[in-house]
Amino acid sequence: MDEWADTDFDHIGDRGGSPAAHQSGCVDINTASRDQLQEIVHIDQDRAREIERLRERSPFTDVSSLRTRVQGIGPQRVEEIIEQDKACVP
């Protein structure tokens, strides 16, 4: 059983629409280059390429959606991405 199955991530790490979303150092996962995406913890070249491919079809609505859309990004990793406070969706 998935220990995170009942966890609600919708309220954390969105940064979208907030003034913090425009702070320097924020990597917008919908517009960042592959190199910029790799500044985010747990995002290597393969995941950056996958993010680029996925966002072409449908933009990410928030950082926590990485958990459901990117292979290998589960609840623990998305939590660490959010804690890093680098990724954003303005």
PDB file with one MODEL, atoms N, CA, C and O in Angstrom:
MODEL        1
ATOM      1  N   MET A   1       0.840  -1.188   0.000  1.00  0.00           N
ATOM      2  CA  MET A   1       0.000   0.000   0.000  1.00  0.00           C
ATOM      3  C   MET A   1       0.880   1.245   0.000  1.00  0.00           C
ATOM      4  O   MET A   1       1.903   1.287   0.684  1.00  0.00           O
ATOM      5  N   ASP A   2       0.493   2.232  -0.748  1.00  0.00           N
ATOM      6  CA  ASP A   2       1.239   3.477  -0.854  1.00  0.00           C
ATOM      7  C   ASP A   2       1.004   4.315   0.392  1.00  0.00           C
ATOM      8  O   ASP A   2      -0.115   4.761   0.646  1.00  0.00           O
ATOM      9  N   GLU A   3       2.063   4.527   1.171  1.00  0.00           N
ATOM     10  CA  GLU A   3       1.921   5.274   2.422  1.00  0.00           C
ATOM     11  C   GLU A   3       1.535   6.730   2.204  1.00  0.00           C
ATOM     12  O   GLU A   3       1.091   7.397   3.138  1.00  0.00           O
ATOM     13  N   TRP A   4       1.699   7.232   0.982  1.00  0.00           N
ATOM     14  CA  TRP A   4       1.388   8.627   0.664  1.00  0.00           C
ATOM     15  C   TRP A   4       0.056   8.781  -0.057  1.00  0.00           C
ATOM     16  O   TRP A   4      -0.322   9.894  -0.422  1.00  0.00           O
ATOM     17  N   ALA A   5      -0.654   7.688  -0.265  1.00  0.00           N
ATOM     18  CA  ALA A   5      -1.867   7.704  -1.085  1.00  0.00           C
ATOM     19  C   ALA A   5      -2.905   8.711  -0.607  1.00  0.00           C
ATOM     20  O   ALA A   5      -3.590   9.324  -1.426  1.00  0.00           O
ATOM     21  N   ASP A   6      -3.031   8.890   0.692  1.00  0.00           N
ATOM     22  CA  ASP A   6      -4.041   9.805   1.226  1.00  0.00           C
ATOM     23  C   ASP A   6      -3.507  11.197   1.513  1.00  0.00           C
ATOM     24  O   ASP A   6      -4.227  12.029   2.064  1.00  0.00           O
ATOM     25  N   THR A   7      -2.255  11.468   1.149  1.00  0.00           N
ATOM     26  CA  THR A   7      -1.652  12.760   1.416  1.00  0.00           C
ATOM     27  C   THR A   7      -2.115  13.784   0.394  1.00  0.00           C
ATOM     28  O   THR A   7      -2.084  13.528  -0.810  1.00  0.00           O
ATOM     29  N   ASP A   8      -2.538  14.928   0.868  1.00  0.00           N
ATOM     30  CA  ASP A   8      -3.003  16.011  -0.002  1.00  0.00           C
ATOM     31  C   ASP A   8      -1.852  16.976  -0.225  1.00  0.00           C
ATOM     32  O   ASP A   8      -1.471  17.709   0.688  1.00  0.00           O
ATOM     33  N   PHE A   9      -1.294  16.983  -1.435  1.00  0.00           N
ATOM     34  CA  PHE A   9      -0.182  17.851  -1.765  1.00  0.00           C
ATOM     35  C   PHE A   9      -0.638  19.148  -2.422  1.00  0.00           C
ATOM     36  O   PHE A   9       0.188  20.013  -2.712  1.00  0.00           O
ATOM     37  N   ASP A  10      -1.931  19.296  -2.659  1.00  0.00           N
ATOM     38  CA  ASP A  10      -2.433  20.445  -3.409  1.00  0.00           C
ATOM     39  C   ASP A  10      -2.146  21.784  -2.750  1.00  0.00           C
ATOM     40  O   ASP A  10      -2.110  22.808  -3.432  1.00  0.00           O
ATOM     41  N   HIS A  11      -1.943  21.796  -1.453  1.00  0.00           N
ATOM     42  CA  HIS A  11      -1.777  23.065  -0.754  1.00  0.00           C
ATOM     43  C   HIS A  11      -0.324  23.482  -0.575  1.00  0.00           C
ATOM     44  O   HIS A  11      -0.060  24.567  -0.057  1.00  0.00           O
ATOM     45  N   ILE A  12       0.626  22.647  -0.990  1.00  0.00           N
ATOM     46  CA  ILE A  12       2.027  22.992  -0.766  1.00  0.00           C
ATOM     47  C   ILE A  12       2.770  23.150  -2.075  1.00  0.00           C
ATOM     48  O   ILE A  12       2.481  22.465  -3.056  1.00  0.00           O
ATOM     49  N   GLY A  13       3.717  24.046  -2.081  1.00  0.00           N
ATOM     50  CA  GLY A  13       4.662  24.170  -3.161  1.00  0.00           C
ATOM     51  C   GLY A  13       4.148  24.743  -4.463  1.00  0.00           C
ATOM     52  O   GLY A  13       4.865  24.709  -5.464  1.00  0.00           O
ATOM     53  N   ASP A  14       2.957  25.258  -4.491  1.00  0.00           N
ATOM     54  CA  ASP A  14       2.419  25.760  -5.740  1.00  0.00           C
ATOM     55  C   ASP A  14       3.148  27.015  -6.179  1.00  0.00           C
ATOM     56  O   ASP A  14       3.573  27.106  -7.331  1.00  0.00           O
ATOM     57  N   ARG A  15       3.299  27.957  -5.313  1.00  0.00           N
ATOM     58  CA  ARG A  15       3.950  29.228  -5.573  1.00  0.00           C
ATOM     59  C   ARG A  15       3.310  29.970  -6.730  1.00  0.00           C
ATOM     60  O   ARG A  15       3.685  31.107  -7.017  1.00  0.00           O
ATOM     61  N   GLY A  16       2.365  29.355  -7.388  1.00  0.00           N
ATOM     62  CA  GLY A  16       1.693  30.000  -8.502  1.00  0.00           C
ATOM     63  C   GLY A  16       0.801  31.125  -8.016  1.00  0.00           C
ATOM     64  O   GLY A  16       0.067  30.969  -7.040  1.00  0.00           O
ATOM     65  N   GLY A  17       0.866  32.265  -8.702  1.00  0.00           N
ATOM     66  CA  GLY A  17       0.018  33.384  -8.357  1.00  0.00           C
ATOM     67  C   GLY A  17       0.491  34.193  -7.172  1.00  0.00           C
ATOM     68  O   GLY A  17      -0.093  35.234  -6.874  1.00  0.00           O
ATOM     69  N   SER A  18       1.516  33.757  -6.496  1.00  0.00           N
ATOM     70  CA  SER A  18       1.995  34.497  -5.331  1.00  0.00           C
ATOM     71  C   SER A  18       3.193  35.349  -5.721  1.00  0.00           C
ATOM     72  O   SER A  18       3.873  35.045  -6.701  1.00  0.00           O
ATOM     73  N   PRO A  19       3.461  36.412  -4.968  1.00  0.00           N
ATOM     74  CA  PRO A  19       4.631  37.236  -5.270  1.00  0.00           C
ATOM     75  C   PRO A  19       5.929  36.441  -5.243  1.00  0.00           C
ATOM     76  O   PRO A  19       6.873  36.776  -5.958  1.00  0.00           O
ATOM     77  N   ALA A  20       5.988  35.391  -4.427  1.00  0.00           N
ATOM     78  CA  ALA A  20       7.205  34.582  -4.334  1.00  0.00           C
ATOM     79  C   ALA A  20       7.516  33.868  -5.638  1.00  0.00           C
ATOM     80  O   ALA A  20       8.658  33.474  -5.876  1.00  0.00           O
ATOM     81  N   ALA A  21       6.513  33.700  -6.479  1.00  0.00           N
ATOM     82  CA  ALA A  21       6.720  32.987  -7.733  1.00  0.00           C
ATOM     83  C   ALA A  21       7.654  33.748  -8.662  1.00  0.00           C
ATOM     84  O   ALA A  21       8.218  33.162  -9.586  1.00  0.00           O
ATOM     85  N   HIS A  22       7.822  35.023  -8.434  1.00  0.00           N
ATOM     86  CA  HIS A  22       8.648  35.833  -9.321  1.00  0.00           C
ATOM     87  C   HIS A  22       9.998  36.191  -8.703  1.00  0.00           C
ATOM     88  O   HIS A  22      10.731  37.015  -9.251  1.00  0.00           O
ATOM     89  N   GLN A  23      10.329  35.582  -7.576  1.00  0.00           N
ATOM     90  CA  GLN A  23      11.605  35.883  -6.940  1.00  0.00           C
ATOM     91  C   GLN A  23      12.746  35.357  -7.801  1.00  0.00           C
ATOM     92  O   GLN A  23      12.566  34.420  -8.578  1.00  0.00           O
ATOM     93  N   SER A  24      13.901  35.956  -7.662  1.00  0.00           N
ATOM     94  CA  SER A  24      15.037  35.495  -8.455  1.00  0.00           C
ATOM     95  C   SER A  24      15.395  34.077  -8.038  1.00  0.00           C
ATOM     96  O   SER A  24      15.264  33.706  -6.872  1.00  0.00           O
ATOM     97  N   GLY A  25      15.839  33.308  -8.988  1.00  0.00           N
ATOM     98  CA  GLY A  25      16.204  31.931  -8.704  1.00  0.00           C
ATOM     99  C   GLY A  25      15.075  30.939  -8.881  1.00  0.00           C
ATOM    100  O   GLY A  25      15.296  29.732  -8.788  1.00  0.00           O
ATOM    101  N   CYS A  26      13.890  31.414  -9.131  1.00  0.00           N
ATOM    102  CA  CYS A  26      12.748  30.543  -9.356  1.00  0.00           C
ATOM    103  C   CYS A  26      12.868  29.925 -10.747  1.00  0.00           C
ATOM    104  O   CYS A  26      13.066  30.643 -11.727  1.00  0.00           O
ATOM    105  N   VAL A  27      12.751  28.616 -10.840  1.00  0.00           N
ATOM    106  CA  VAL A  27      12.810  27.915 -12.118  1.00  0.00           C
ATOM    107  C   VAL A  27      11.383  27.521 -12.499  1.00  0.00           C
ATOM    108  O   VAL A  27      10.807  26.595 -11.927  1.00  0.00           O
ATOM    109  N   ASP A  28      10.828  28.234 -13.468  1.00  0.00           N
ATOM    110  CA  ASP A  28       9.462  27.975 -13.941  1.00  0.00           C
ATOM    111  C   ASP A  28       9.474  26.682 -14.745  1.00  0.00           C
ATOM    112  O   ASP A  28      10.059  26.634 -15.827  1.00  0.00           O
ATOM    113  N   ILE A  29       8.844  25.647 -14.236  1.00  0.00           N
ATOM    114  CA  ILE A  29       8.908  24.351 -14.906  1.00  0.00           C
ATOM    115  C   ILE A  29       8.181  24.339 -16.252  1.00  0.00           C
ATOM    116  O   ILE A  29       8.339  23.396 -17.027  1.00  0.00           O
ATOM    117  N   ASN A  30       7.396  25.365 -16.537  1.00  0.00           N
ATOM    118  CA  ASN A  30       6.714  25.446 -17.827  1.00  0.00           C
ATOM    119  C   ASN A  30       7.513  26.164 -18.908  1.00  0.00           C
ATOM    120  O   ASN A  30       7.188  26.044 -20.089  1.00  0.00           O
ATOM    121  N   THR A  31       8.550  26.906 -18.530  1.00  0.00           N
ATOM    122  CA  THR A  31       9.302  27.672 -19.526  1.00  0.00           C
ATOM    123  C   THR A  31      10.817  27.485 -19.443  1.00  0.00           C
ATOM    124  O   THR A  31      11.532  27.910 -20.351  1.00  0.00           O
ATOM    125  N   ALA A  32      11.311  26.876 -18.404  1.00  0.00           N
ATOM    126  CA  ALA A  32      12.762  26.754 -18.194  1.00  0.00           C
ATOM    127  C   ALA A  32      13.414  25.875 -19.254  1.00  0.00           C
ATOM    128  O   ALA A  32      12.800  24.957 -19.797  1.00  0.00           O
ATOM    129  N   SER A  33      14.664  26.184 -19.528  1.00  0.00           N
ATOM    130  CA  SER A  33      15.458  25.351 -20.436  1.00  0.00           C
ATOM    131  C   SER A  33      15.796  24.039 -19.733  1.00  0.00           C
ATOM    132  O   SER A  33      15.611  23.896 -18.524  1.00  0.00           O
ATOM    133  N   ARG A  34      16.291  23.093 -20.512  1.00  0.00           N
ATOM    134  CA  ARG A  34      16.694  21.805 -19.933  1.00  0.00           C
ATOM    135  C   ARG A  34      17.767  22.001 -18.866  1.00  0.00           C
ATOM    136  O   ARG A  34      17.725  21.359 -17.816  1.00  0.00           O
ATOM    137  N   ASP A  35      18.727  22.883 -19.132  1.00  0.00           N
ATOM    138  CA  ASP A  35      19.778  23.157 -18.142  1.00  0.00           C
ATOM    139  C   ASP A  35      19.202  23.768 -16.870  1.00  0.00           C
ATOM    140  O   ASP A  35      19.602  23.399 -15.766  1.00  0.00           O
ATOM    141  N   GLN A  36      18.270  24.698 -17.020  1.00  0.00           N
ATOM    142  CA  GLN A  36      17.644  25.328 -15.847  1.00  0.00           C
ATOM    143  C   GLN A  36      16.848  24.311 -15.042  1.00  0.00           C
ATOM    144  O   GLN A  36      16.884  24.331 -13.812  1.00  0.00           O
ATOM    145  N   LEU A  37      16.133  23.427 -15.718  1.00  0.00           N
ATOM    146  CA  LEU A  37      15.359  22.401 -15.014  1.00  0.00           C
ATOM    147  C   LEU A  37      16.261  21.515 -14.167  1.00  0.00           C
ATOM    148  O   LEU A  37      15.859  21.046 -13.102  1.00  0.00           O
ATOM    149  N   GLN A  38      17.481  21.286 -14.642  1.00  0.00           N
ATOM    150  CA  GLN A  38      18.405  20.420 -13.913  1.00  0.00           C
ATOM    151  C   GLN A  38      18.962  21.078 -12.652  1.00  0.00           C
ATOM    152  O   GLN A  38      19.668  20.425 -11.884  1.00  0.00           O
ATOM    153  N   GLU A  39      18.660  22.351 -12.425  1.00  0.00           N
ATOM    154  CA  GLU A  39      19.020  23.002 -11.166  1.00  0.00           C
ATOM    155  C   GLU A  39      18.099  22.544 -10.032  1.00  0.00           C
ATOM    156  O   GLU A  39      18.401  22.749  -8.856  1.00  0.00           O
ATOM    157  N   ILE A  40      16.992  21.931 -10.391  1.00  0.00           N
ATOM    158  CA  ILE A  40      16.015  21.443  -9.414  1.00  0.00           C
ATOM    159  C   ILE A  40      16.453  20.065  -8.937  1.00  0.00           C
ATOM    160  O   ILE A  40      16.804  19.205  -9.744  1.00  0.00           O
ATOM    161  N   VAL A  41      16.433  19.859  -7.635  1.00  0.00           N
ATOM    162  CA  VAL A  41      16.815  18.579  -7.053  1.00  0.00           C
ATOM    163  C   VAL A  41      15.971  17.458  -7.681  1.00  0.00           C
ATOM    164  O   VAL A  41      14.771  17.624  -7.902  1.00  0.00           O
ATOM    165  N   HIS A  42      16.609  16.325  -7.964  1.00  0.00           N
ATOM    166  CA  HIS A  42      15.996  15.127  -8.546  1.00  0.00           C
ATOM    167  C   HIS A  42      15.650  15.255 -10.028  1.00  0.00           C
ATOM    168  O   HIS A  42      15.083  14.325 -10.601  1.00  0.00           O
ATOM    169  N   ILE A  43      15.976  16.378 -10.661  1.00  0.00           N
ATOM    170  CA  ILE A  43      15.715  16.526 -12.090  1.00  0.00           C
ATOM    171  C   ILE A  43      17.040  16.384 -12.833  1.00  0.00           C
ATOM    172  O   ILE A  43      17.873  17.290 -12.834  1.00  0.00           O
ATOM    173  N   ASP A  44      17.212  15.230 -13.460  1.00  0.00           N
ATOM    174  CA  ASP A  44      18.398  14.999 -14.278  1.00  0.00           C
ATOM    175  C   ASP A  44      18.050  15.280 -15.745  1.00  0.00           C
ATOM    176  O   ASP A  44      16.954  15.754 -16.045  1.00  0.00           O
ATOM    177  N   GLN A  45      18.964  14.995 -16.637  1.00  0.00           N
ATOM    178  CA  GLN A  45      18.740  15.294 -18.050  1.00  0.00           C
ATOM    179  C   GLN A  45      17.513  14.562 -18.602  1.00  0.00           C
ATOM    180  O   GLN A  45      16.737  15.137 -19.366  1.00  0.00           O
ATOM    181  N   ASP A  46      17.340  13.305 -18.220  1.00  0.00           N
ATOM    182  CA  ASP A  46      16.200  12.534 -18.722  1.00  0.00           C
ATOM    183  C   ASP A  46      14.876  13.091 -18.216  1.00  0.00           C
ATOM    184  O   ASP A  46      13.921  13.208 -18.984  1.00  0.00           O
ATOM    185  N   ARG A  47      14.809  13.430 -16.943  1.00  0.00           N
ATOM    186  CA  ARG A  47      13.567  14.002 -16.402  1.00  0.00           C
ATOM    187  C   ARG A  47      13.308  15.391 -16.968  1.00  0.00           C
ATOM    188  O   ARG A  47      12.157  15.757 -17.208  1.00  0.00           O
ATOM    189  N   ALA A  48      14.362  16.164 -17.184  1.00  0.00           N
ATOM    190  CA  ALA A  48      14.190  17.492 -17.788  1.00  0.00           C
ATOM    191  C   ALA A  48      13.605  17.357 -19.194  1.00  0.00           C
ATOM    192  O   ALA A  48      12.722  18.119 -19.588  1.00  0.00           O
ATOM    193  N   ARG A  49      14.105  16.386 -19.934  1.00  0.00           N
ATOM    194  CA  ARG A  49      13.584  16.131 -21.278  1.00  0.00           C
ATOM    195  C   ARG A  49      12.106  15.716 -21.207  1.00  0.00           C
ATOM    196  O   ARG A  49      11.293  16.145 -22.026  1.00  0.00           O
ATOM    197  N   GLU A  50      11.773  14.882 -20.225  1.00  0.00           N
ATOM    198  CA  GLU A  50      10.383  14.454 -20.065  1.00  0.00           C
ATOM    199  C   GLU A  50       9.475  15.630 -19.697  1.00  0.00           C
ATOM    200  O   GLU A  50       8.356  15.730 -20.200  1.00  0.00           O
ATOM    201  N   ILE A  51       9.949  16.514 -18.828  1.00  0.00           N
ATOM    202  CA  ILE A  51       9.172  17.703 -18.453  1.00  0.00           C
ATOM    203  C   ILE A  51       8.920  18.566 -19.681  1.00  0.00           C
ATOM    204  O   ILE A  51       7.808  19.055 -19.880  1.00  0.00           O
ATOM    205  N   GLU A  52       9.947  18.757 -20.506  1.00  0.00           N
ATOM    206  CA  GLU A  52       9.780  19.537 -21.739  1.00  0.00           C
ATOM    207  C   GLU A  52       8.702  18.917 -22.636  1.00  0.00           C
ATOM    208  O   GLU A  52       7.858  19.623 -23.188  1.00  0.00           O
ATOM    209  N   ARG A  53       8.743  17.611 -22.770  1.00  0.00           N
ATOM    210  CA  ARG A  53       7.776  16.911 -23.617  1.00  0.00           C
ATOM    211  C   ARG A  53       6.357  17.030 -23.047  1.00  0.00           C
ATOM    212  O   ARG A  53       5.406  17.300 -23.781  1.00  0.00           O
ATOM    213  N   LEU A  54       6.226  16.829 -21.751  1.00  0.00           N
ATOM    214  CA  LEU A  54       4.912  16.873 -21.113  1.00  0.00           C
ATOM    215  C   LEU A  54       4.286  18.262 -21.155  1.00  0.00           C
ATOM    216  O   LEU A  54       3.086  18.396 -21.395  1.00  0.00           O
ATOM    217  N   ARG A  55       5.081  19.285 -20.924  1.00  0.00           N
ATOM    218  CA  ARG A  55       4.526  20.644 -20.879  1.00  0.00           C
ATOM    219  C   ARG A  55       4.096  21.144 -22.256  1.00  0.00           C
ATOM    220  O   ARG A  55       3.283  22.063 -22.355  1.00  0.00           O
ATOM    221  N   GLU A  56       4.641  20.540 -23.328  1.00  0.00           N
ATOM    222  CA  GLU A  56       4.193  20.896 -24.672  1.00  0.00           C
ATOM    223  C   GLU A  56       2.735  20.482 -24.883  1.00  0.00           C
ATOM    224  O   GLU A  56       1.972  21.178 -25.553  1.00  0.00           O
ATOM    225  N   ARG A  57       2.364  19.351 -24.308  1.00  0.00           N
ATOM    226  CA  ARG A  57       0.988  18.855 -24.426  1.00  0.00           C
ATOM    227  C   ARG A  57       0.043  19.590 -23.493  1.00  0.00           C
ATOM    228  O   ARG A  57      -1.080  19.935 -23.859  1.00  0.00           O
ATOM    229  N   SER A  58       0.526  19.823 -22.275  1.00  0.00           N
ATOM    230  CA  SER A  58      -0.317  20.463 -21.261  1.00  0.00           C
ATOM    231  C   SER A  58       0.591  21.069 -20.189  1.00  0.00           C
ATOM    232  O   SER A  58       1.359  20.343 -19.559  1.00  0.00           O
ATOM    233  N   PRO A  59       0.519  22.381 -19.971  1.00  0.00           N
ATOM    234  CA  PRO A  59       1.376  23.005 -18.956  1.00  0.00           C
ATOM    235  C   PRO A  59       1.111  22.433 -17.562  1.00  0.00           C
ATOM    236  O   PRO A  59       0.017  21.959 -17.257  1.00  0.00           O
ATOM    237  N   PHE A  60       2.128  22.494 -16.749  1.00  0.00           N
ATOM    238  CA  PHE A  60       1.984  22.084 -15.346  1.00  0.00           C
ATOM    239  C   PHE A  60       1.187  23.154 -14.614  1.00  0.00           C
ATOM    240  O   PHE A  60       1.399  24.347 -14.830  1.00  0.00           O
ATOM    241  N   THR A  61       0.279  22.735 -13.758  1.00  0.00           N
ATOM    242  CA  THR A  61      -0.547  23.679 -12.998  1.00  0.00           C
ATOM    243  C   THR A  61       0.100  24.076 -11.682  1.00  0.00           C
ATOM    244  O   THR A  61      -0.173  25.153 -11.153  1.00  0.00           O
ATOM    245  N   ASP A  62       0.951  23.215 -11.155  1.00  0.00           N
ATOM    246  CA  ASP A  62       1.684  23.499  -9.923  1.00  0.00           C
ATOM    247  C   ASP A  62       2.854  22.527  -9.800  1.00  0.00           C
ATOM    248  O   ASP A  62       2.936  21.540 -10.531  1.00  0.00           O
ATOM    249  N   VAL A  63       3.739  22.817  -8.884  1.00  0.00           N
ATOM    250  CA  VAL A  63       4.941  21.994  -8.716  1.00  0.00           C
ATOM    251  C   VAL A  63       4.574  20.581  -8.272  1.00  0.00           C
ATOM    252  O   VAL A  63       5.207  19.617  -8.703  1.00  0.00           O
ATOM    253  N   SER A  64       3.573  20.446  -7.428  1.00  0.00           N
ATOM    254  CA  SER A  64       3.211  19.120  -6.925  1.00  0.00           C
ATOM    255  C   SER A  64       2.710  18.198  -8.033  1.00  0.00           C
ATOM    256  O   SER A  64       2.689  16.982  -7.843  1.00  0.00           O
ATOM    257  N   SER A  65       2.308  18.735  -9.183  1.00  0.00           N
ATOM    258  CA  SER A  65       1.854  17.880 -10.282  1.00  0.00           C
ATOM    259  C   SER A  65       2.999  17.092 -10.913  1.00  0.00           C
ATOM    260  O   SER A  65       2.749  16.169 -11.689  1.00  0.00           O
ATOM    261  N   LEU A  66       4.241  17.431 -10.602  1.00  0.00           N
ATOM    262  CA  LEU A  66       5.372  16.620 -11.038  1.00  0.00           C
ATOM    263  C   LEU A  66       5.207  15.185 -10.544  1.00  0.00           C
ATOM    264  O   LEU A  66       5.618  14.236 -11.212  1.00  0.00           O
ATOM    265  N   ARG A  67       4.604  15.042  -9.374  1.00  0.00           N
ATOM    266  CA  ARG A  67       4.419  13.735  -8.739  1.00  0.00           C
ATOM    267  C   ARG A  67       3.581  12.799  -9.606  1.00  0.00           C
ATOM    268  O   ARG A  67       3.861  11.602  -9.665  1.00  0.00           O
ATOM    269  N   THR A  68       2.584  13.311 -10.260  1.00  0.00           N
ATOM    270  CA  THR A  68       1.689  12.463 -11.029  1.00  0.00           C
ATOM    271  C   THR A  68       2.039  12.406 -12.516  1.00  0.00           C
ATOM    272  O   THR A  68       1.543  11.538 -13.235  1.00  0.00           O
ATOM    273  N   ARG A  69       2.883  13.317 -12.976  1.00  0.00           N
ATOM    274  CA  ARG A  69       3.150  13.394 -14.412  1.00  0.00           C
ATOM    275  C   ARG A  69       4.542  12.932 -14.828  1.00  0.00           C
ATOM    276  O   ARG A  69       4.734  12.540 -15.979  1.00  0.00           O
ATOM    277  N   VAL A  70       5.509  12.968 -13.929  1.00  0.00           N
ATOM    278  CA  VAL A  70       6.890  12.640 -14.296  1.00  0.00           C
ATOM    279  C   VAL A  70       7.285  11.309 -13.657  1.00  0.00           C
ATOM    280  O   VAL A  70       7.245  11.152 -12.436  1.00  0.00           O
ATOM    281  N   GLN A  71       7.665  10.364 -14.500  1.00  0.00           N
ATOM    282  CA  GLN A  71       8.063   9.050 -14.008  1.00  0.00           C
ATOM    283  C   GLN A  71       9.251   9.167 -13.064  1.00  0.00           C
ATOM    284  O   GLN A  71      10.236   9.838 -13.371  1.00  0.00           O
ATOM    285  N   GLY A  72       9.152   8.509 -11.914  1.00  0.00           N
ATOM    286  CA  GLY A  72      10.235   8.511 -10.940  1.00  0.00           C
ATOM    287  C   GLY A  72      10.163   9.633  -9.925  1.00  0.00           C
ATOM    288  O   GLY A  72      10.980   9.686  -9.005  1.00  0.00           O
ATOM    289  N   ILE A  73       9.194  10.537 -10.076  1.00  0.00           N
ATOM    290  CA  ILE A  73       8.998  11.602  -9.088  1.00  0.00           C
ATOM    291  C   ILE A  73       7.779  11.215  -8.251  1.00  0.00           C
ATOM    292  O   ILE A  73       6.636  11.413  -8.662  1.00  0.00           O
ATOM    293  N   GLY A  74       8.043  10.672  -7.098  1.00  0.00           N
ATOM    294  CA  GLY A  74       6.971  10.265  -6.190  1.00  0.00           C
ATOM    295  C   GLY A  74       6.777  11.291  -5.089  1.00  0.00           C
ATOM    296  O   GLY A  74       7.349  12.380  -5.140  1.00  0.00           O
ATOM    297  N   PRO A  75       5.977  10.948  -4.101  1.00  0.00           N
ATOM    298  CA  PRO A  75       5.663  11.886  -3.017  1.00  0.00           C
ATOM    299  C   PRO A  75       6.890  12.409  -2.273  1.00  0.00           C
ATOM    300  O   PRO A  75       6.978  13.603  -1.984  1.00  0.00           O
ATOM    301  N   GLN A  76       7.831  11.528  -1.965  1.00  0.00           N
ATOM    302  CA  GLN A  76       9.019  11.959  -1.220  1.00  0.00           C
ATOM    303  C   GLN A  76       9.864  12.915  -2.051  1.00  0.00           C
ATOM    304  O   GLN A  76      10.337  13.931  -1.543  1.00  0.00           O
ATOM    305  N   ARG A  77      10.051  12.594  -3.311  1.00  0.00           N
ATOM    306  CA  ARG A  77      10.865  13.460  -4.176  1.00  0.00           C
ATOM    307  C   ARG A  77      10.192  14.798  -4.418  1.00  0.00           C
ATOM    308  O   ARG A  77      10.861  15.831  -4.408  1.00  0.00           O
ATOM    309  N   VAL A  78       8.886  14.805  -4.635  1.00  0.00           N
ATOM    310  CA  VAL A  78       8.212  16.084  -4.862  1.00  0.00           C
ATOM    311  C   VAL A  78       8.273  16.933  -3.588  1.00  0.00           C
ATOM    312  O   VAL A  78       8.366  18.158  -3.664  1.00  0.00           O
ATOM    313  N   GLU A  79       8.221  16.295  -2.434  1.00  0.00           N
ATOM    314  CA  GLU A  79       8.355  17.033  -1.181  1.00  0.00           C
ATOM    315  C   GLU A  79       9.736  17.693  -1.091  1.00  0.00           C
ATOM    316  O   GLU A  79       9.852  18.842  -0.665  1.00  0.00           O
ATOM    317  N   GLU A  80      10.782  16.960  -1.494  1.00  0.00           N
ATOM    318  CA  GLU A  80      12.138  17.517  -1.478  1.00  0.00           C
ATOM    319  C   GLU A  80      12.290  18.633  -2.508  1.00  0.00           C
ATOM    320  O   GLU A  80      12.995  19.612  -2.260  1.00  0.00           O
ATOM    321  N   ILE A  81      11.640  18.495  -3.656  1.00  0.00           N
ATOM    322  CA  ILE A  81      11.655  19.558  -4.667  1.00  0.00           C
ATOM    323  C   ILE A  81      11.007  20.815  -4.098  1.00  0.00           C
ATOM    324  O   ILE A  81      11.532  21.916  -4.261  1.00  0.00           O
ATOM    325  N   ILE A  82       9.886  20.653  -3.443  1.00  0.00           N
ATOM    326  CA  ILE A  82       9.178  21.781  -2.847  1.00  0.00           C
ATOM    327  C   ILE A  82      10.007  22.427  -1.746  1.00  0.00           C
ATOM    328  O   ILE A  82      10.085  23.652  -1.654  1.00  0.00           O
ATOM    329  N   GLU A  83      10.632  21.587  -0.905  1.00  0.00           N
ATOM    330  CA  GLU A  83      11.470  22.112   0.175  1.00  0.00           C
ATOM    331  C   GLU A  83      12.672  22.891  -0.357  1.00  0.00           C
ATOM    332  O   GLU A  83      13.116  23.850   0.275  1.00  0.00           O
ATOM    333  N   GLN A  84      13.196  22.491  -1.505  1.00  0.00           N
ATOM    334  CA  GLN A  84      14.320  23.217  -2.099  1.00  0.00           C
ATOM    335  C   GLN A  84      13.911  24.648  -2.454  1.00  0.00           C
ATOM    336  O   GLN A  84      14.748  25.551  -2.458  1.00  0.00           O
ATOM    337  N   ASP A  85      12.635  24.853  -2.748  1.00  0.00           N
ATOM    338  CA  ASP A  85      12.071  26.175  -3.041  1.00  0.00           C
ATOM    339  C   ASP A  85      12.703  26.814  -4.286  1.00  0.00           C
ATOM    340  O   ASP A  85      12.920  28.025  -4.338  1.00  0.00           O
ATOM    341  N   LYS A  86      12.989  25.981  -5.274  1.00  0.00           N
ATOM    342  CA  LYS A  86      13.586  26.455  -6.514  1.00  0.00           C
ATOM    343  C   LYS A  86      12.580  26.402  -7.666  1.00  0.00           C
ATOM    344  O   LYS A  86      12.492  27.335  -8.464  1.00  0.00           O
ATOM    345  N   ALA A  87      11.831  25.316  -7.746  1.00  0.00           N
ATOM    346  CA  ALA A  87      10.856  25.129  -8.823  1.00  0.00           C
ATOM    347  C   ALA A  87       9.596  25.957  -8.543  1.00  0.00           C
ATOM    348  O   ALA A  87       9.188  26.130  -7.395  1.00  0.00           O
ATOM    349  N   CYS A  88       8.995  26.462  -9.625  1.00  0.00           N
ATOM    350  CA  CYS A  88       7.758  27.219  -9.460  1.00  0.00           C
ATOM    351  C   CYS A  88       6.917  27.137 -10.713  1.00  0.00           C
ATOM    352  O   CYS A  88       7.397  26.766 -11.784  1.00  0.00           O
ATOM    353  N   VAL A  89       5.665  27.486 -10.562  1.00  0.00           N
ATOM    354  CA  VAL A  89       4.716  27.677 -11.662  1.00  0.00           C
ATOM    355  C   VAL A  89       4.036  29.014 -11.370  1.00  0.00           C
ATOM    356  O   VAL A  89       3.038  29.067 -10.652  1.00  0.00           O
ATOM    357  N   PRO A  90       4.591  30.103 -11.938  1.00  0.00           N
ATOM    358  CA  PRO A  90       4.013  31.425 -11.651  1.00  0.00           C
ATOM    359  C   PRO A  90       2.586  31.567 -12.133  1.00  0.00           C
ATOM    360  O   PRO A  90       1.978  32.623 -11.959  1.00  0.00           O
TER     361      PRO A  90
ENDMDL
END
